[in-house]
Amino acid sequence: MRVLLTNDDGLAAPGLQALRRALLEVEGVELDVIAPDSNRSATARSITTRSPIWVDEVDFDDGTVGYATEGTPVDCVRFADLGLLGGQPELIVSGINHGANLGDDITYSGTVSAAMEAAINGCPAFAISQEYYEHPDFSLAAWAAASPIASLMAGSVEARRKSTPVSASFRACQA
């Protein structure tokens, strides 16, 4: 399954990197990463229309590559849709956002908007966010996002009907 990973916190954000590492471990996932080159939080569903958007290939320390853009998270999804990666993603995952994205925050969130853009264009997608802590550990959120994908790849019918209560899991880990 071809998966696109993006976010609004930028390519180097700890949440995106934790999720990238978790998704690389999922057998059968072909992972592509396109994210803003720096923080684009609270950009909602904005797109870049008045200037060219540069895209740079970036080498990660594990030998894989990703793409950093001067654009918004929605621009990143549109790049994938336009063929930057040489094929269409079958799933778009946006996150892990550094901040909870609760209530009306989702209307401002670039992370949530990237998933919305994908869904509007007919591609399955989800966004994942984590409440802010001084020294956040994104490993649980990365697991919460990657494990249902791993179950789908393994052909588990139950995984298709299951929703993961991520926020409840986070609260349990804080206790």
N, C-alpha and C positions, 0 to 999 in steps of 0.2 A: 504494500500500500504506500503510495506516495503521499507524504505528509509535509505541509509547509508550516514552519514555526515562525511566528512574529510576535511583536509586543509594542508597547509605547514607551518603554523605559530605555530602549536602545540596545544595540547588539551586545555590548559588554555587560549589560545588567546581570547581576547575580541570579535573579529569578529565571531569566531566559537561559542562562548557561546551565543552571541546574536541570531545567526541563530538557534542554538539548542533550545533555549527557544521559538522562533517563530514557529519552526516546531512541537514542543510538543503541541502547541495550535491547530494544524490542525487536525480536526476530521478525523479519519480513517487512520492516518499515524502511522505506527509502526516504531519508530526511533531507529536506532543503530548508535553509534559513535565510530569510530576508527581513531585515529590521532597520529601523532608523539608525543613523550613525550616532545619535545622541538622544537625550530624553525628549520625547514629544508627548508627555502626559497632558491630558485634558484637551486634546485636539479634536475630540469627537469624530465625526465622519468627514472631516475636512480632507480635501485633495489639493494637490499643487497644480495650479493652472497658469500662472503668470511667469514661470521661469523653468528652464530645463532642470531635470532631476538627475544628478550624477549617481552612479552605482559603482561601488568598489568591491572587488573580491577581497575577502579577509580570511587569512589562515588562522585556524584555531590551534591551540597547543597540542591537540590530539591528532593532528594531521588532516582533519576535515576542513571544509571551507564553508563560508557563508557570504552573504552580500549585505553591505551597509549602504543605505541610501540617505540622501538629504531630504527625503520626503516624509510623509506621515505614515502611520500604520496602514491606513486604507490604501495609500499609494503602493505599499508593499504587497498587499493582496492583489491589487490591480496589475502590478508587474508580473506576478505569477500567472494571473489569468491571461495576460498578453503574451506569455510564452518565454519570459526571461530564463526560465529553468529548462526549457526544451520539452516540457510536457506539463499537463495540467495536474495540480494536486487533487487527491481524492478526499483529503481531509485537511482542514486548516485549524491549527491550534494556536491560540493567542495567549501569551503569558510567559511566565508567571508574573503578574503585575505586583509591584511593590506598593501595596495599599489595597484595602478591602473592596472597593467598588460596590458599596451597598446603597440601596435607595436610589435617589435621583443622581447619585454619582455616576451611574452607568450611562447616563445621557451625555456625559462629558468625556468618558473614558475612551482613549484611543485603543486600548487593549480590547475592550468590549466591542467597539466600533469595527475593528478589523474582523472579528468573528461575524458581526452583523453583515458586513459587506460581502463576506464569503457566502453566507446563507442567502442573502438577497440575490446573488448570482448563481444560486443552485448548488453550491458546494457545502457539504456538511462541515460544521465548525463548532468550536466552543472556546470560551475564554475562561481562564483561571486566574484568580487573584488571591493574595494573602495579606492579611492585616499587617500593618507596620509594627515592627519591633526594632529596638535599637540595633540588635545584631541578629537579623532574621536568618533562620535556617529554612531553606526552601525544599529540603529533601522530602518532607511529607507531601507537600503540594505537588512536587514532581512525580512522586509515586502515585498520588491520587489521579493525576492526569494520564500517566503512562499505563497504569495497570488495566483500565478498561480497554485501551487500545490493544494491549497484549492479549487480553481475553478475546477480543474480536478477531485478532489475527489467528488465534488458536481455534477459532470456529465455535466458541461458546455462545449458544443461543441465549443463555441467561444474561450474559453481558449486554446484549442488545436491549434487554428489558429493565436493566438495573440503573438506578441513578446513585451516584456516590455522594453521601452527605459530607462534603469536604469541610464545611464550617464546623460541623459537629466533631469531626476528627481533629481539627485544629484545637478546639476547646478541650477535648479530652487529653491532648498532648500537653496542654498548658497546665493541667491539674497536677 
